[in-house]
Amino acid sequence: MPKIQASTVAEHRATQRAALLEAARALLSQHPDQIPSLADVAEHAGLARSSVYSYFKSRADMFDALVTDTFPRWSAYVDKQMDSATTSGQKILTYVEANLQLVARGDHALARALAAIGGSETLASSSRLLHDSLEVPLRTALAEHGAAQPEYMAELIQSIVYTLSRMIENGLSLRAATGLARELLAPYVAQKAG
């Protein structure tokens, strides 16, 4: 029996499961066009292939768990960045920039890779929850800033994020993408709220 490396079996299992998810995340981020096998993930995590089945029933089960783990991280990162902004205009710009930072560091490629793996209900549900949770603080900032229809303005801001995300994935630097976002949005966010 392998030696546990935590104070309890439950902690050991949680650590091992997290290591497997992190290994899957790393492999997908490095090669989003290649879906790693359970054996690849186990090897990357430094675990025996057979031990993966103690945590996940199948590759699809593991990727569902990765979706459930990954999307809330994205939302939490954006929320944390927006919380550091002091004005509604800064919050709007920060929303865009935080999303672009995640794209530039590879998180969007991971999300696309997860989407390509399959159309599981977990992916669809988590994706809807991610987009909904991301739009709440954006809509709030837009309402505070005086947008007459924050839900529609949020869709416009999202279209900017999507377009710049695609540009980053095609080679545009984060700095250039952020500069374009600021150039486009600066007149709007410079307006006084209300």
N, C-alpha and C positions, 0 to 999 in steps of 0.2 A: 504494500500500500504506500502511495507517495506521501511524503512528509508535508503536512500542512504548514503554511508560512504565515499564519495569522493566529490571533489568540483564540478564535473559535472556528469551528467548521463552517459556520454560516459566513463569517468574514472571509475565510479562505475561498469559499465558493463565489462570493461576490467579487473578490479581487480577480479570480480566474476568469469569470464571465466578463468583467470589465476589460481585462487584457485581451480576450478574444475579440470583443467589439472594437477595441482600439486597433488591433491588428487588421481587422476587416476594413475599418475606416482608413487606415494608412495605405493599405493595398489599393483600395478603390481610388483614393486621392492621387496616388502615384500613377496609376494606370486605369483611368475611368472607363476605357474601352474594353478592359479585360475583367470579367467577373471571376474573382478568385474562388477556388474550391475550398471546402472545409479543411482539406489537408494543407493547402497553402496558408490559410488563416492560422491553423494550429502551429505550423512551422514558424511563421512570422512571430507568433506569440511565445514560442519556445515551449510548446506543450505537445504531448502525443496526440496524433490524429484521433485516436479512439476517445480521448478525453473530451473532445468537442461535443460528442453525442451525450455527454452527461449534462450539457448546458443547453443544447439546441437539438431538436428532432431532425432538422434538415437544413440545407443551405437557405431555403426560403424562410424558415423559422428564424435563422440567425439574421438575415437581412431585414425581416420585419422588426426584430429587436433593435437593429441598428437604426432603422427609421425612427422608431419610438424614442431612441436615445439622442439622435442627432438633431432633429427638428426643434425640440425645445431649447437646445443649446444656441441655435441661431437666433431665436426669438429673445432669449435671455441676454445675449450679447448686444443686440440692437437696443433693447430696453435699457440696459446699463449705460450704453453710450448716450442715449437720449436723456437719461436722468441727469447726466453731467452738464447738459446745456441749460442755460438760465433763461433764455427767451424763447418764445414760440417759434420765431424765425430760425434761431439756432437749432432748435429741436428738429425742424423740418430738414435743414441741411445735414444735421447729424444723422438723421434717419437714412438719407441717401448715402452718405459717406460710409456709415457702418455696414450697410448692405454691400457696397462696392468693395470694402475691405475684406469681407467674407468671401466674395467672389474671387478676389485677387489671391487670397491664400488657399483657394482650392475647394472651399466648402460647397460652392455651387456645382462644381464638377462632380463632387460626391453626391449631391442631391440628384443630378442628372443621371449618374450611374445607377443610383438606387431606383430611379424611375424606369430606367431601361431594363432592370432586372425582371420586372414584372408588374402587373397591375393588381397587386394584392389590395385587399380592403384596408389593411393597415396603412399602406402607402397613401392611398387615396384619402383616408380619414386624417392621417397625420399631415398631409400636404394642405388639406382644407383648414385644419386647425392652425398650422403655421401661418398661412396667409391671413386668416382671420385675426390671429393674435398679433401679427405684425401691423395690421392696419389699425388696430384700436389706438395705440399711442400716436400714430400718424394722424388719424382723424381728430383726435383730441387736440394735438398741436395745431392742426389746420383750423379747427373751430376757435381755439384761443387766439389764433392769428387773424380771425375775422372772415374766414372763407364762408361764403353764403351757402355753399353745398359741399361740406367737407368730404362726403363720401365720393363725390365725383372728382373733386380735386385730388383725393387720395389715389384714384385710378390713374389720373394724369401723372402724378409723381411716380407711381409704380411703373408706368410705361417708360419714364426716363430711366429708372433703375434697370428695367429689363434691357433697354437698348444699350445702355452703358455696360451692363454685364456682358452682353454679347460682344461688344467691342473689346472689353478686357480679355475675354476668352479667345478673341482673334488677334491678340497681341498688343493692344493699347495698354500703356502703363497705367497703374492705379493713379499716379500723380496727374497724368493727362486727363483721365476720366473724371477725377475729382474736380479738376480745373474747368472742364466743360460743364459739369453739373453746377458749379458755383457761378460760372458766367451766365448760364441760363436762368438759374433760380435767384441770383442775388437781387435783382430789382424787386421781385415778389417778397422775399423774406426781409428786405430792408424796410418795407412798409410797416407802419405802426399797427399793432394788433388792435382789433375791434373796429 
